Amino acid sequence: MRGVPLKAIQELMGHATIEMTERYAHLSPEVRASAVQQLELPVPQIQAAPARSAEGAH
């Protein structure tokens, strides 16, 4: 799969359903290990945008 979205592979292979594509999509041990490492990383904190007042609205 090499980072290609399953939907793209589905269309390229001519599969009628995503389930058919998933049947043939197998992750290599390296890809699985990489996914686990990414899931173990801390989640970045997202800062909320400051609330806008009605005074500056157009």
Secondary structure, DSSP 8 states (H G I E B T S, - for coil): -TT--HHHHHHHHT-SSHHHHHHH----HHHHHHHHHHHHS------------GGG--
